[in-house]
Amino acid sequence: MNRNQIKKEFQENFRELRKILNAWELIPGSPSDEFASINHQVLSHLYKGADFEKVSRVLDSELTVNYGLSTDLKDAEKIATEIMEWWNFKVSNRII
């Protein structure tokens, strides 16, 4: 896979992950790119083979520390579950 294909794949995955996070309406009325930093972090970890626990911890930390949202680990785990299901589907179908 050449560099342009890798970049295109990453951008597509970034857009799909953005849709997942935005669907949770964590900050109602926020711009669609509000969680771009979380997208980058989570997607980076997924490409490195992160598991559910890692993704959940990243989400929990980002949402509480950087965004000041009062979430508990269960909320982050729910979001992480959806993200991991999406990612595992892509991996198992060799879409990524």
mmCIF file of the C-alpha atoms, coordinates in Angstrom:
data_MODEL
# 
_entry.id   MODEL 
# 
loop_
_atom_site.group_PDB 
_atom_site.id 
_atom_site.type_symbol 
_atom_site.label_atom_id 
_atom_site.label_alt_id 
_atom_site.label_comp_id 
_atom_site.label_asym_id 
_atom_site.label_entity_id 
_atom_site.label_seq_id 
_atom_site.pdbx_PDB_ins_code 
_atom_site.Cartn_x 
_atom_site.Cartn_y 
_atom_site.Cartn_z 
_atom_site.occupancy 
_atom_site.B_iso_or_equiv 
_atom_site.pdbx_formal_charge 
_atom_site.auth_seq_id 
_atom_site.auth_comp_id 
_atom_site.auth_asym_id 
_atom_site.auth_atom_id 
_atom_site.pdbx_PDB_model_num 
ATOM 1  C CA . MET A 1 1  ? 0.000   0.000  0.000  1.00 0.00 ? 1  MET A CA 1 
ATOM 2  C CA . ASN A 1 2  ? 1.456   3.348  -0.991 1.00 0.00 ? 2  ASN A CA 1 
ATOM 3  C CA . ARG A 1 3  ? 1.496   6.508  1.077  1.00 0.00 ? 3  ARG A CA 1 
ATOM 4  C CA . ASN A 1 4  ? -1.546  8.057  -0.626 1.00 0.00 ? 4  ASN A CA 1 
ATOM 5  C CA . GLN A 1 5  ? -3.604  4.912  -0.029 1.00 0.00 ? 5  GLN A CA 1 
ATOM 6  C CA . ILE A 1 6  ? -2.600  4.856  3.631  1.00 0.00 ? 6  ILE A CA 1 
ATOM 7  C CA . LYS A 1 7  ? -3.524  8.536  3.999  1.00 0.00 ? 7  LYS A CA 1 
ATOM 8  C CA . LYS A 1 8  ? -6.873  7.994  2.252  1.00 0.00 ? 8  LYS A CA 1 
ATOM 9  C CA . GLU A 1 9  ? -7.626  4.977  4.475  1.00 0.00 ? 9  GLU A CA 1 
ATOM 10 C CA . PHE A 1 10 ? -6.781  6.929  7.634  1.00 0.00 ? 10 PHE A CA 1 
ATOM 11 C CA . GLN A 1 11 ? -8.987  9.844  6.582  1.00 0.00 ? 11 GLN A CA 1 
ATOM 12 C CA . GLU A 1 12 ? -11.896 7.499  5.873  1.00 0.00 ? 12 GLU A CA 1 
ATOM 13 C CA . ASN A 1 13 ? -11.476 5.792  9.243  1.00 0.00 ? 13 ASN A CA 1 
ATOM 14 C CA . PHE A 1 14 ? -11.211 9.188  10.916 1.00 0.00 ? 14 PHE A CA 1 
ATOM 15 C CA . ARG A 1 15 ? -14.531 10.283 9.363  1.00 0.00 ? 15 ARG A CA 1 
ATOM 16 C CA . GLU A 1 16 ? -16.229 7.050  10.415 1.00 0.00 ? 16 GLU A CA 1 
ATOM 17 C CA . LEU A 1 17 ? -14.926 7.336  13.969 1.00 0.00 ? 17 LEU A CA 1 
ATOM 18 C CA . ARG A 1 18 ? -16.054 10.971 14.065 1.00 0.00 ? 18 ARG A CA 1 
ATOM 19 C CA . LYS A 1 19 ? -19.589 9.842  13.203 1.00 0.00 ? 19 LYS A CA 1 
ATOM 20 C CA . ILE A 1 20 ? -19.530 7.318  16.045 1.00 0.00 ? 20 ILE A CA 1 
ATOM 21 C CA . LEU A 1 21 ? -18.378 9.868  18.619 1.00 0.00 ? 21 LEU A CA 1 
ATOM 22 C CA . ASN A 1 22 ? -20.742 12.581 17.390 1.00 0.00 ? 22 ASN A CA 1 
ATOM 23 C CA . ALA A 1 23 ? -23.690 10.187 17.557 1.00 0.00 ? 23 ALA A CA 1 
ATOM 24 C CA . TRP A 1 24 ? -23.200 10.067 21.340 1.00 0.00 ? 24 TRP A CA 1 
ATOM 25 C CA . GLU A 1 25 ? -23.939 13.828 21.543 1.00 0.00 ? 25 GLU A CA 1 
ATOM 26 C CA . LEU A 1 26 ? -21.528 14.256 24.401 1.00 0.00 ? 26 LEU A CA 1 
ATOM 27 C CA . ILE A 1 27 ? -21.754 18.035 24.000 1.00 0.00 ? 27 ILE A CA 1 
ATOM 28 C CA . PRO A 1 28 ? -25.099 18.807 22.372 1.00 0.00 ? 28 PRO A CA 1 
ATOM 29 C CA . GLY A 1 29 ? -24.810 21.344 19.572 1.00 0.00 ? 29 GLY A CA 1 
ATOM 30 C CA . SER A 1 30 ? -21.027 21.108 19.385 1.00 0.00 ? 30 SER A CA 1 
ATOM 31 C CA . PRO A 1 31 ? -19.239 21.370 16.031 1.00 0.00 ? 31 PRO A CA 1 
ATOM 32 C CA . SER A 1 32 ? -18.664 18.082 14.225 1.00 0.00 ? 32 SER A CA 1 
ATOM 33 C CA . ASP A 1 33 ? -14.909 18.393 14.742 1.00 0.00 ? 33 ASP A CA 1 
ATOM 34 C CA . GLU A 1 34 ? -15.169 18.959 18.514 1.00 0.00 ? 34 GLU A CA 1 
ATOM 35 C CA . PHE A 1 35 ? -13.608 15.607 19.328 1.00 0.00 ? 35 PHE A CA 1 
ATOM 36 C CA . ALA A 1 36 ? -10.890 15.595 16.651 1.00 0.00 ? 36 ALA A CA 1 
ATOM 37 C CA . SER A 1 37 ? -8.162  15.158 19.263 1.00 0.00 ? 37 SER A CA 1 
ATOM 38 C CA . ILE A 1 38 ? -9.896  12.076 20.676 1.00 0.00 ? 38 ILE A CA 1 
ATOM 39 C CA . ASN A 1 39 ? -10.356 10.735 17.148 1.00 0.00 ? 39 ASN A CA 1 
ATOM 40 C CA . HIS A 1 40 ? -6.644  11.040 16.474 1.00 0.00 ? 40 HIS A CA 1 
ATOM 41 C CA . GLN A 1 41 ? -5.669  9.419  19.753 1.00 0.00 ? 41 GLN A CA 1 
ATOM 42 C CA . VAL A 1 42 ? -8.116  6.532  19.552 1.00 0.00 ? 42 VAL A CA 1 
ATOM 43 C CA . LEU A 1 43 ? -7.394  5.823  15.892 1.00 0.00 ? 43 LEU A CA 1 
ATOM 44 C CA . SER A 1 44 ? -3.655  5.916  16.551 1.00 0.00 ? 44 SER A CA 1 
ATOM 45 C CA . HIS A 1 45 ? -4.057  3.393  19.362 1.00 0.00 ? 45 HIS A CA 1 
ATOM 46 C CA . LEU A 1 46 ? -6.275  1.162  17.212 1.00 0.00 ? 46 LEU A CA 1 
ATOM 47 C CA . TYR A 1 47 ? -3.686  1.097  14.421 1.00 0.00 ? 47 TYR A CA 1 
ATOM 48 C CA . LYS A 1 48 ? -1.130  0.059  17.055 1.00 0.00 ? 48 LYS A CA 1 
ATOM 49 C CA . GLY A 1 49 ? -3.351  -2.832 18.156 1.00 0.00 ? 49 GLY A CA 1 
ATOM 50 C CA . ALA A 1 50 ? -4.890  -1.351 21.286 1.00 0.00 ? 50 ALA A CA 1 
ATOM 51 C CA . ASP A 1 51 ? -7.439  -3.479 23.078 1.00 0.00 ? 51 ASP A CA 1 
ATOM 52 C CA . PHE A 1 52 ? -10.785 -2.541 24.595 1.00 0.00 ? 52 PHE A CA 1 
ATOM 53 C CA . GLU A 1 53 ? -9.255  -1.588 27.948 1.00 0.00 ? 53 GLU A CA 1 
ATOM 54 C CA . LYS A 1 54 ? -6.788  0.837  26.384 1.00 0.00 ? 54 LYS A CA 1 
ATOM 55 C CA . VAL A 1 55 ? -9.414  2.511  24.208 1.00 0.00 ? 55 VAL A CA 1 
ATOM 56 C CA . SER A 1 56 ? -11.756 2.790  27.175 1.00 0.00 ? 56 SER A CA 1 
ATOM 57 C CA . ARG A 1 57 ? -9.057  4.390  29.347 1.00 0.00 ? 57 ARG A CA 1 
ATOM 58 C CA . VAL A 1 58 ? -8.120  6.876  26.614 1.00 0.00 ? 58 VAL A CA 1 
ATOM 59 C CA . LEU A 1 59 ? -11.753 7.885  26.176 1.00 0.00 ? 59 LEU A CA 1 
ATOM 60 C CA . ASP A 1 60 ? -12.351 8.214  29.900 1.00 0.00 ? 60 ASP A CA 1 
ATOM 61 C CA . SER A 1 61 ? -9.227  10.297 30.409 1.00 0.00 ? 61 SER A CA 1 
ATOM 62 C CA . GLU A 1 62 ? -9.850  12.596 27.447 1.00 0.00 ? 62 GLU A CA 1 
ATOM 63 C CA . LEU A 1 63 ? -13.505 13.182 28.223 1.00 0.00 ? 63 LEU A CA 1 
ATOM 64 C CA . THR A 1 64 ? -12.932 13.977 31.886 1.00 0.00 ? 64 THR A CA 1 
ATOM 65 C CA . VAL A 1 65 ? -9.537  15.684 31.891 1.00 0.00 ? 65 VAL A CA 1 
ATOM 66 C CA . ASN A 1 66 ? -9.448  17.571 28.590 1.00 0.00 ? 66 ASN A CA 1 
ATOM 67 C CA . TYR A 1 67 ? -13.157 18.162 28.012 1.00 0.00 ? 67 TYR A CA 1 
ATOM 68 C CA . GLY A 1 68 ? -14.269 18.448 31.622 1.00 0.00 ? 68 GLY A CA 1 
ATOM 69 C CA . LEU A 1 69 ? -17.197 16.112 31.107 1.00 0.00 ? 69 LEU A CA 1 
ATOM 70 C CA . SER A 1 70 ? -18.456 14.260 34.117 1.00 0.00 ? 70 SER A CA 1 
ATOM 71 C CA . THR A 1 71 ? -18.424 10.732 32.815 1.00 0.00 ? 71 THR A CA 1 
ATOM 72 C CA . ASP A 1 72 ? -17.739 7.547  34.614 1.00 0.00 ? 72 ASP A CA 1 
ATOM 73 C CA . LEU A 1 73 ? -15.849 4.582  33.330 1.00 0.00 ? 73 LEU A CA 1 
ATOM 74 C CA . LYS A 1 74 ? -19.102 2.872  32.325 1.00 0.00 ? 74 LYS A CA 1 
ATOM 75 C CA . ASP A 1 75 ? -19.850 5.670  29.843 1.00 0.00 ? 75 ASP A CA 1 
ATOM 76 C CA . ALA A 1 76 ? -16.400 5.389  28.325 1.00 0.00 ? 76 ALA A CA 1 
ATOM 77 C CA . GLU A 1 77 ? -16.801 1.619  28.173 1.00 0.00 ? 77 GLU A CA 1 
ATOM 78 C CA . LYS A 1 78 ? -20.071 1.945  26.251 1.00 0.00 ? 78 LYS A CA 1 
ATOM 79 C CA . ILE A 1 79 ? -18.451 4.212  23.694 1.00 0.00 ? 79 ILE A CA 1 
ATOM 80 C CA . ALA A 1 80 ? -15.355 1.991  23.549 1.00 0.00 ? 80 ALA A CA 1 
ATOM 81 C CA . THR A 1 81 ? -17.573 -1.037 22.914 1.00 0.00 ? 81 THR A CA 1 
ATOM 82 C CA . GLU A 1 82 ? -19.120 0.638  19.886 1.00 0.00 ? 82 GLU A CA 1 
ATOM 83 C CA . ILE A 1 83 ? -15.722 1.746  18.617 1.00 0.00 ? 83 ILE A CA 1 
ATOM 84 C CA . MET A 1 84 ? -14.197 -1.706 19.061 1.00 0.00 ? 84 MET A CA 1 
ATOM 85 C CA . GLU A 1 85 ? -17.140 -3.373 17.303 1.00 0.00 ? 85 GLU A CA 1 
ATOM 86 C CA . TRP A 1 86 ? -16.685 -0.988 14.370 1.00 0.00 ? 86 TRP A CA 1 
ATOM 87 C CA . TRP A 1 87 ? -12.914 -1.519 14.302 1.00 0.00 ? 87 TRP A CA 1 
ATOM 88 C CA . ASN A 1 88 ? -13.087 -5.300 14.657 1.00 0.00 ? 88 ASN A CA 1 
ATOM 89 C CA . PHE A 1 89 ? -15.617 -5.451 11.814 1.00 0.00 ? 89 PHE A CA 1 
ATOM 90 C CA . LYS A 1 90 ? -13.233 -3.488 9.601  1.00 0.00 ? 90 LYS A CA 1 
ATOM 91 C CA . VAL A 1 91 ? -10.288 -5.676 10.574 1.00 0.00 ? 91 VAL A CA 1 
ATOM 92 C CA . SER A 1 92 ? -12.159 -8.967 10.163 1.00 0.00 ? 92 SER A CA 1 
ATOM 93 C CA . ASN A 1 93 ? -13.404 -7.896 6.747  1.00 0.00 ? 93 ASN A CA 1 
ATOM 94 C CA . ARG A 1 94 ? -10.012 -6.476 5.832  1.00 0.00 ? 94 ARG A CA 1 
ATOM 95 C CA . ILE A 1 95 ? -11.515 -3.098 5.089  1.00 0.00 ? 95 ILE A CA 1 
ATOM 96 C CA . ILE A 1 96 ? -8.662  -1.228 6.741  1.00 0.00 ? 96 ILE A CA 1 
# 
